Amino acid sequence: MVLSSYDFVIAGGGTARLAGSDQSDNLQTKIPAFYGALLGGEADWNFASSTQPNLLGRSVQLNQGKGLGGSSILNAQVFAPPTQGIINSWASLGNDGWDWDSLRAFYDKSYTYPSVPESSWETLGIRSWSTQNDSDQGPIQTSFPLATHPIRKAWAETFEKLGYHSADVPWFDGSVGAFSNLASVDSVSRERSQAANRYYDPIKHRENLHILTNATVEKILFKEGSAEAIGVQCHHDSTTKSVTARKEVIIAAGALQSPKILELSGIGDHNILAQHGIRTIKDLPGVGESLQDQLVVDLGFEAEALLETRDPIIRQEPEAVKQAMAEYTANRTGILTSSGILTYAYMPAGTLESHDGHQRLKTLLEDNRPKRGDLEGLEVARALAFYGVAEKALLDPAMPSGVYLSSLGQNPLESDPVTGQRTFKPLPGKHLVLAGILSHPTSRGSVHIQSSDAFAAPAIDPKYLSNPVDIEVFAEHMLYLQSLASSPPLGGLLRQPPKPSRSISHLADLEGAKEYIRIRAASMWHPAGTCSMLPEDIGGVVDNRLRVHGVKNLRIVDSSIVPVLPPGNLQSTVYAVAERAAWLIKSEHGLK
């Protein structure tokens, strides 16, 4: 059954854009503090990794948004900047036009920077502020929820004493240092600002725009006897349907499912396709490879009794929830206006900055460099190219190798260290979480189809910590992060001496930190790179205009094209990629 023909057919309804269900009326997608309640439900694909040998054989939950707006409807709303060095590395990998100077305008175009009155500067830990992108008031609204919370000032002052005070506007001077992070939360309504309500809702009544929800894309359709995309086939209302494209097919299904669609359609490694009886349209070995993701590890500490945290809400105490809902409904204020993540820091591994530490890191990197004898074909060039970028970032003290954040309240996403299943048992009292993120993992994995069934989940193997460099760097960061709990003035918000929320999270030494990482590490939900933007001769999948190599009229626009993850959250970068893609598409087709 052919539905109709369009100029452009977009497969995917996520942050970048057939789609999942419409969650626009779901209150949990609107109220910032309720993001955790969406996980595992109908708005979540609820993927999981294969068992990870370097995480004690655990399977890691990989939550991804399943609905209009994709993961922007269930993320923690952190709107963090990239660093200029990492964006410049995209260009150095052979992607002309994807350096910071070229991409910055598309970051600006995607969001509106908030105005901050001078009276709020001190509580935010900044010395000055100016709205930087007045000329491009972008769709995504950003703000500083809970702007007067004491964690913001204490965080900034603590890192300044340690020599890591960030520029007041890290978006434009991104390097190392601490800052209050923006949230994708509207400053007036105090509701989540996401792809569906900010990009789609204002134009949903256009006659030339049709959205088909609850549809599963089965494969891309090609012109007979050629590698020219002409549409997609999908399953909708128990029926197989086809939609044809006069100009382009655009895949925007995310890093875990865009490679799945390509492989089901005959684009990928011919050996994998043959295993599942799929005819090869284009032999492209890079499809599904180079999966990168950032791990996060949390350290919880008992907080002072007067510190406002989300713990009563996390414990679902009826009176606390009732009062918080009443305040939010009446005034759009209070603890429900935020996910609880208010502060960030981009950091080098402190002890590795010393002469001896730096030499140890150089030796570690050299000893674990990808070797030709361990790889085949294009894998060699691709692996060495990516490793070179990571190596440069790790050895440069002006570039972060880790990211730190604070979260107001105990971690409600705790999992059993053996099974990986969520077994959260809330603790009494108040807690403050300090979490560390491995910002530049050298380990890369893969995602591939397990069968020719479009309804089957892909096999996801991030190969977390498979390169020994990662756990060494991560452990150094976790020890430094733990020391912050005793550092004033941040330590003044905690019971002293610091008391871990759970005894297991006391890190005695470097080996203890490594063991804790293996037990507690979880995904930051930042999968990327599985359809990397790279030249084809080093294993790339799309070119610098996001067109699939060797396939006509087929483009990919989502996190799968990101060759190297930025250090902070991926949300802002996916919006920038989508904005640039829109500009590329319009310019190529003479559209306004």
Secondary structure, DSSP 8 states (H G I E B T S, - for coil): -EEEEEEEEEE--SS---B-B--TT-HHHHSGGGGGGGTTSTTB--EE---BGGGTTB--EE--B-BTTGGGGTS--EE----HHHHHHHHHTT-TT-SHHHHHHHHHHHEE-----GGGHHHHT-S----S-TT---SEE-B-TTTT-HHHHHHHHHHHHTT-B--SSTTTS-SSEEEE-EESB-TTT--B--HIIIIIGGGTT-TT----BS-EEEEEEE-TTSSBEEEEEEEETTEEEEEEEEEEEEE-S-TTTHHHHHHHTTEE-HHHHHHTT---SEE-TTTTEEEB--EEEEEEEEB-TTS--SHHHHTT-HHHHHHHHHHHHHHS-SGGGS-SEEEEEEE--GGGGSHHHHHHHHHHHHHTS--GGG--THHHHHHHHHHHHHHHHHH-TTS-SEEEEEEES--TT-B-TTT--B-----SS-EEEEEEEESS----EEEE-SSS-TTS--EEE--TT-SHHHHHHHHHHHHHHHHGGGSTTGGGGB-SS--BSSGGG---SHHHHHHHHHHH-EE-S--B-TT-BS-GGGT-SB-TT-BBTT-BTEEE-SGGG-SS--SS-SHHHHHHHHHHHHHHHHHHHT--
